[in-house]
Amino acid sequence: MTVEEFLQEKSQCVEAALENCLSNYSNAPPGLIAAMKYSLLAGGKRLRPALALGACELLGGKQSDAMPAACALEMVHTYSLIHDDLPCMDDDDLRRGKPTSHKKFNEATAILAGDGLLTMAFYELARTGRADAVAVLAEASGVGGMAGGQYHDMLSLGETCDIKDLQRIHACKTGALITASLHLGAIFADASSEQINALTGYGRHLGMLFQITDDILDVTGVSQLLGKSVGKDEQSSKATYPAVVGIEQARILAQEAAEAACDELSLFGEAAEIFHVLTRYILKRNR
Amino acid sequence: MTVEEFLQEKSQCVEAALENCLSNYSNAPPGLIAAMKYSLLAGGKRLRPALALGACELLGGKQSDAMPAACALEMVHTYSLIHDDLPCMDDDDLRRGKPTSHKKFNEATAILAGDGLLTMAFYELARTGRADAVAVLAEASGVGGMAGGQYHDMLSLGETCDIKDLQRIHACKTGALITASLHLGAIFADASSEQINALTGYGRHLGMLFQITDDILDVTGVSQLLGKSVGKDEQSSKATYPAVVGIEQARILAQEAAEAACDELSLFGEAAEIFHVLTRYILKRNR
């Protein structure tokens, strides 16, 4: 299976599950559900759900067992994008090739759509009966993870940042949820702690790889392919890998992160082939 | 025990638990924790935690078993206040006698402090191992509950609203979380479904009572006692009970809600005395 086939298969399943999930909230205001759906079903790579479903399958679990976690991860990711795009945060007009939520609707609706998605993620995950899974997702999304990373990132605007600061910010902002994706997939395959350690180790390096390539694409990328504005980071004097270490060194760090990620997969041998391919794909990505 | 003693005892325990809880997040940005703490420990009646702890004790449970739920409820309530006060929502400058979060810090910090509190609530609750409790809190806080109610409330600005619309908005916006407080207290006392039904029935009427008296106080109240601006609802042409049915009829509805609430407690006999007293206290409240 090529990585494109893998990602496409996973995103089709997840999008169907997300659509089905939203349709169960008939007691909610239709306008709010529409705003949530607008951002949740706006495309995107569905990387986090794919990691969760792939990890579950790697360990012999059923894809359907990890589907609530896959949906919850995409809801949390989408909520974070909606809130990060707000005027008082990154002030972005374009996301996945479409107007951002506050542009399409208004700020109040965007804030509530994000709040609604975050809360729905925990509801859907809690309904599996696995409180341990809820704790993993909440820890990764919270102040010691993604939300804390976004706060650090905001604080870093215009500040001098070294490579350690940058790694700390991104380990939280991007790394925590990517790591949690693999962790959740493993939980729903009833993984051993050795398997969980290997997959979360892989996730940490993959998260760093993903962020470095994201930063590089903000400098070198094509807005149309990315579906978002490029050059935003430099304009806003954000701390990024190219800004802190230069673009050549950032490419070397990406290569190293990709290798370190693959090293963590040795426990699984050839069964983890798709994760090796996925890692190279992210290293070479142009969107 | 007087209701003041009951509320004071519960708030002291909950505030100590909240403070202790925040101190465990040493891996989070201190500035973000400080913003969360500012709003979380700004006083307030702690009604939702008191209901949860009281319900647990009423059914023979230990207060400490319901404490994570009590903290989670106050975190969710505080997150909702922070986001509702934002300029693009209710645009309030004063809350519990202090500047609102976005006034004290800035909008981005206020949004992240709210996001952080909501996520922390689910983390703390998930750590009890009770996924059913997480589901109850998430359902009450989400698009079919509190977040949906806030969206409806926003939409209703300047619109003509009848008493049915108003009851629907407030059943979500205020009622759902108050009902969940009693439900969660019951869960941590391993309640029967009959006991849960009685307590959630009580919660629905109490929530309505609370909202009606809140609306009345916005017209008749003293800003200093309330710790927030008064007359805001009328200024912003919000749908309120006094606006829709007049102040005298609102007082009658409050009385009826109080009686209906107390009727639901018959299952518990005299053991539920504190809830009867609390209901009368809310009916007569001036803050």
Boltz contact constraints between the chains, C-beta under 6 A:
constraints:
  - contact:
      token1: [A, 25]
      token2: [B, 143]
      max_distance: 6.0
  - contact:
      token1: [A, 25]
      token2: [B, 144]
      max_distance: 6.0
  - contact:
      token1: [A, 27]
      token2: [B, 144]
      max_distance: 6.0
  - contact:
      token1: [A, 28]
      token2: [B, 143]
      max_distance: 6.0
  - contact:
      token1: [A, 28]
      token2: [B, 144]
      max_distance: 6.0
  - contact:
      token1: [A, 28]
      token2: [B, 148]
      max_distance: 6.0
  - contact:
      token1: [A, 29]
      token2: [B, 148]
      max_distance: 6.0
  - contact:
      token1: [A, 29]
      token2: [B, 151]
      max_distance: 6.0
  - contact:
      token1: [A, 29]
      token2: [B, 152]
      max_distance: 6.0
  - contact:
      token1: [A, 32]
      token2: [B, 143]
      max_distance: 6.0
  - contact:
      token1: [A, 32]
      token2: [B, 151]
      max_distance: 6.0
  - contact:
      token1: [A, 83]
      token2: [B, 111]
      max_distance: 6.0
  - contact:
      token1: [A, 88]
      token2: [B, 107]
      max_distance: 6.0
  - contact:
      token1: [A, 88]
      token2: [B, 108]
      max_distance: 6.0
  - contact:
      token1: [A, 89]
      token2: [B, 108]
      max_distance: 6.0
  - contact:
      token1: [A, 107]
      token2: [B, 88]
      max_distance: 6.0
  - contact:
      token1: [A, 108]
      token2: [B, 88]
      max_distance: 6.0
  - contact:
      token1: [A, 108]
      token2: [B, 89]
      max_distance: 6.0
  - contact:
      token1: [A, 108]
      token2: [B, 154]
      max_distance: 6.0
  - contact:
      token1: [A, 111]
      token2: [B, 83]
      max_distance: 6.0
  - contact:
      token1: [A, 112]
      token2: [B, 147]
      max_distance: 6.0
  - contact:
      token1: [A, 112]
      token2: [B, 151]
      max_distance: 6.0
  - contact:
      token1: [A, 115]
      token2: [B, 147]
      max_distance: 6.0
  - contact:
      token1: [A, 116]
      token2: [B, 143]
      max_distance: 6.0
  - contact:
      token1: [A, 116]
      token2: [B, 147]
      max_distance: 6.0
  - contact:
      token1: [A, 119]
      token2: [B, 138]
      max_distance: 6.0
  - contact:
      token1: [A, 119]
      token2: [B, 141]
      max_distance: 6.0
  - contact:
      token1: [A, 119]
      token2: [B, 142]
      max_distance: 6.0
  - contact:
      token1: [A, 120]
      token2: [B, 142]
      max_distance: 6.0
  - contact:
      token1: [A, 122]
      token2: [B, 122]
      max_distance: 6.0
  - contact:
      token1: [A, 122]
      token2: [B, 138]
      max_distance: 6.0
  - contact:
      token1: [A, 123]
      token2: [B, 135]
      max_distance: 6.0
  - contact:
      token1: [A, 123]
      token2: [B, 138]
      max_distance: 6.0
  - contact:
      token1: [A, 123]
      token2: [B, 139]
      max_distance: 6.0
  - contact:
      token1: [A, 123]
      token2: [B, 142]
      max_distance: 6.0
  - contact:
      token1: [A, 126]
      token2: [B, 131]
      max_distance: 6.0
  - contact:
      token1: [A, 126]
      token2: [B, 134]
      max_distance: 6.0
  - contact:
      token1: [A, 126]
      token2: [B, 135]
      max_distance: 6.0
  - contact:
      token1: [A, 126]
      token2: [B, 138]
      max_distance: 6.0
  - contact:
      token1: [A, 127]
      token2: [B, 135]
      max_distance: 6.0
  - contact:
      token1: [A, 129]
      token2: [B, 131]
      max_distance: 6.0
  - contact:
      token1: [A, 131]
      token2: [B, 126]
      max_distance: 6.0
  - contact:
      token1: [A, 131]
      token2: [B, 129]
      max_distance: 6.0
  - contact:
      token1: [A, 131]
      token2: [B, 131]
      max_distance: 6.0
  - contact:
      token1: [A, 134]
      token2: [B, 126]
      max_distance: 6.0
  - contact:
      token1: [A, 134]
      token2: [B, 134]
      max_distance: 6.0
  - contact:
      token1: [A, 135]
      token2: [B, 123]
      max_distance: 6.0
  - contact:
      token1: [A, 135]
      token2: [B, 126]
      max_distance: 6.0
  - contact:
      token1: [A, 135]
      token2: [B, 127]
      max_distance: 6.0
  - contact:
      token1: [A, 138]
      token2: [B, 119]
      max_distance: 6.0
  - contact:
      token1: [A, 138]
      token2: [B, 122]
      max_distance: 6.0
  - contact:
      token1: [A, 138]
      token2: [B, 123]
      max_distance: 6.0
  - contact:
      token1: [A, 138]
      token2: [B, 126]
      max_distance: 6.0
  - contact:
      token1: [A, 139]
      token2: [B, 123]
      max_distance: 6.0
  - contact:
      token1: [A, 141]
      token2: [B, 119]
      max_distance: 6.0
  - contact:
      token1: [A, 142]
      token2: [B, 119]
      max_distance: 6.0
  - contact:
      token1: [A, 142]
      token2: [B, 120]
      max_distance: 6.0
  - contact:
      token1: [A, 142]
      token2: [B, 123]
      max_distance: 6.0
  - contact:
      token1: [A, 143]
      token2: [B, 25]
      max_distance: 6.0
  - contact:
      token1: [A, 143]
      token2: [B, 28]
      max_distance: 6.0
  - contact:
      token1: [A, 143]
      token2: [B, 32]
      max_distance: 6.0
  - contact:
      token1: [A, 143]
      token2: [B, 116]
      max_distance: 6.0
  - contact:
      token1: [A, 144]
      token2: [B, 25]
      max_distance: 6.0
  - contact:
      token1: [A, 144]
      token2: [B, 27]
      max_distance: 6.0
  - contact:
      token1: [A, 144]
      token2: [B, 28]
      max_distance: 6.0
  - contact:
      token1: [A, 147]
      token2: [B, 112]
      max_distance: 6.0
  - contact:
      token1: [A, 147]
      token2: [B, 115]
      max_distance: 6.0
  - contact:
      token1: [A, 147]
      token2: [B, 116]
      max_distance: 6.0
  - contact:
      token1: [A, 148]
      token2: [B, 28]
      max_distance: 6.0
  - contact:
      token1: [A, 148]
      token2: [B, 29]
      max_distance: 6.0
  - contact:
      token1: [A, 151]
      token2: [B, 29]
      max_distance: 6.0
  - contact:
      token1: [A, 151]
      token2: [B, 32]
      max_distance: 6.0
  - contact:
      token1: [A, 151]
      token2: [B, 112]
      max_distance: 6.0
  - contact:
      token1: [A, 152]
      token2: [B, 29]
      max_distance: 6.0
  - contact:
      token1: [A, 154]
      token2: [B, 108]
      max_distance: 6.0
